[in-house]
Amino acid sequence: GTLLYAPHPQASLGQRQSINVWIHDRSPDWRIKMKIGNLDLMVLSAYKLAQNWNARLRLITVVDGDEKEEKAREFMEQLRDLGRFTGAEVCVGRGSFSDYLAEAPQADLSVFGMLPEPDFDFCRRMVESTRSTCLFVRDSGRESALA
């Protein structure tokens, strides 16, 4: 896997008290399965950092409708429970991703998935929008958060 660290110029890692893991809208397929796409290394890295820092871990996604919200929440809770990320908070926002960024709980570190070809403009925008240091993660396909 690949991890790209993008520090916030002023905040750095802040107080190391909270980590937001941003999970993209998986609609219409919110089923939990052993191969969960580009999520394994993301959640495992965030979980390990949260343990080391004794920090709060949040799993966050954003959807655009009521029926999607229910399925998304169910998926996120199953991911938390099956991955044994005890104590992780599940947040499901409604609306557009860019609008929800401003409403989301503040974190010292924000973790996002990364495409095979990194979009560095997106990375810069996320550091600015979240007002936090960001970690962009590309899974190798060999990790498993549910094993």
ROLOLO-783969 format. One line per 2 residues: their letters; for each residue x, y, z of C-alpha. Coordinates in nm, 2 decimals, padded with zeros to 4 digits, m for minus. Example, Ala and Ser with C-alpha at 12.3 -4.5 7.8 and 13.67 -1.06 7.14 Angstrom:
BEGIN
as) 01.23,m00.45,00.78 ~ 01.37,m00.11,00.71
//
This chain:
BEGIN
gt) 00.00,00.00,00.00 ~ 00.09,00.37,m00.03
ll) 00.05,00.65,00.22 ~ 00.08,01.01,00.13
ya) 00.13,01.25,00.43 ~ 00.01,01.61,00.37
ph) 00.08,01.82,00.68 ~ m00.13,02.13,00.76
pq) 00.12,02.43,00.77 ~ 00.00,02.57,01.10
as) m00.19,02.29,01.28 ~ 00.06,02.01,01.21
lg) m00.08,01.71,01.41 ~ m00.26,01.93,01.66
qr) m00.33,01.77,01.99 ~ m00.34,01.42,01.85
qs) m00.68,01.37,02.01 ~ m00.90,01.28,01.71
in) m00.88,01.11,01.37 ~ m01.15,01.13,01.10
vw) m01.16,00.85,00.85 ~ m01.35,00.96,00.54
ih) m01.52,00.68,00.35 ~ m01.66,00.76,00.00
dr) m02.03,00.70,m00.08 ~ m02.05,00.34,m00.19
sp) m02.41,00.36,m00.33 ~ m02.58,00.15,m00.43
dw) m02.36,m00.13,m00.29 ~ m02.33,m00.08,00.09
ri) m02.29,m00.45,00.16 ~ m02.01,m00.55,00.39
km) m01.77,m00.81,00.25 ~ m01.42,m00.93,00.31
ki) m01.28,m00.73,00.01 ~ m01.41,m00.38,00.09
gn) m01.21,m00.19,m00.17 ~ m00.97,00.08,m00.08
ld) m01.07,00.08,00.29 ~ m00.86,m00.18,00.47
lm) m00.52,00.01,00.50 ~ m00.71,00.33,00.56
vl) m00.90,00.21,00.87 ~ m00.61,m00.01,00.99
sa) m00.36,00.28,00.98 ~ m00.61,00.52,01.15
yk) m00.69,00.26,01.41 ~ m00.33,00.21,01.50
la) m00.26,00.58,01.52 ~ m00.57,00.63,01.74
qn) m00.44,00.36,01.97 ~ m00.09,00.51,01.99
wn) m00.23,00.86,02.05 ~ m00.51,00.74,02.28
ar) m00.73,00.94,02.03 ~ m01.10,00.94,01.93
lr) m01.16,00.76,01.60 ~ m01.45,00.87,01.37
li) m01.57,00.68,01.06 ~ m01.74,00.94,00.84
tv) m01.93,00.92,00.51 ~ m02.16,01.16,00.33
vd) m02.47,01.06,00.13 ~ m02.75,01.25,m00.05
gd) m03.07,01.08,00.06 ~ m03.27,00.93,00.35
ek) m03.26,00.57,00.21 ~ m02.89,00.59,00.14
ee) m02.83,00.73,00.49 ~ m02.98,00.42,00.66
ka) m02.78,00.18,00.44 ~ m02.46,00.38,00.49
re) m02.50,00.39,00.87 ~ m02.56,00.01,00.87
fm) m02.25,m00.05,00.67 ~ m02.04,00.19,00.89
eq) m02.16,00.02,01.21 ~ m02.09,m00.33,01.06
lr) m01.74,m00.21,00.96 ~ m01.67,m00.08,01.31
dl) m01.81,m00.39,01.48 ~ m01.66,m00.66,01.25
gr) m01.32,m00.47,01.23 ~ m01.33,m00.45,01.62
ft) m01.28,m00.08,01.61 ~ m01.44,m00.05,01.95
ga) m01.52,00.31,02.06 ~ m01.51,00.44,01.70
ev) m01.78,00.69,01.64 ~ m01.99,00.66,01.32
cv) m02.10,00.98,01.14 ~ m02.32,00.98,00.84
gr) m02.37,01.33,00.69 ~ m02.63,01.42,00.43
gs) m02.58,01.65,00.13 ~ m02.28,01.72,m00.08
fs) m01.93,01.61,00.03 ~ m01.78,01.96,m00.01
dy) m02.06,02.12,00.20 ~ m02.03,01.86,00.47
la) m01.66,01.91,00.51 ~ m01.74,02.25,00.68
ea) m01.99,02.09,00.92 ~ m01.79,01.78,01.01
pq) m01.63,01.74,01.35 ~ m01.28,01.88,01.36
ad) m00.99,01.64,01.38 ~ m00.62,01.65,01.42
ls) m00.57,01.41,01.13 ~ m00.81,01.34,00.84
vf) m00.76,01.01,00.64 ~ m00.88,00.97,00.29
gm) m00.86,00.70,00.02 ~ m00.63,00.77,m00.28
lp) m00.68,00.68,m00.64 ~ m00.42,00.48,m00.83
ep) m00.31,00.81,m00.98 ~ m00.29,01.06,m00.70
df) m00.48,01.39,m00.74 ~ m00.25,01.64,m00.57
df) m00.50,01.93,m00.62 ~ m00.76,01.72,m00.42
cr) m00.50,01.66,m00.15 ~ m00.42,02.03,m00.11
rm) m00.79,02.11,m00.11 ~ m00.86,01.86,00.17
ve) m00.58,02.00,00.39 ~ m00.73,02.34,00.35
st) m01.10,02.23,00.38 ~ m01.05,02.01,00.68
rs) m00.81,02.25,00.85 ~ m00.60,01.95,00.95
tc) m00.31,01.74,00.84 ~ m00.43,01.47,00.60
lf) m00.32,01.11,00.52 ~ m00.41,00.98,00.18
vr) m00.40,00.60,00.15 ~ m00.40,00.35,m00.14
ds) m00.46,m00.01,m00.04 ~ m00.25,m00.29,m00.18
gr) m00.53,m00.54,m00.17 ~ m00.34,m00.76,00.07
es) m00.46,m00.60,00.39 ~ m00.78,m00.69,00.56
al) m00.95,m00.49,00.83 ~ m01.20,m00.77,00.89
a) m00.97,m01.07,00.92
//
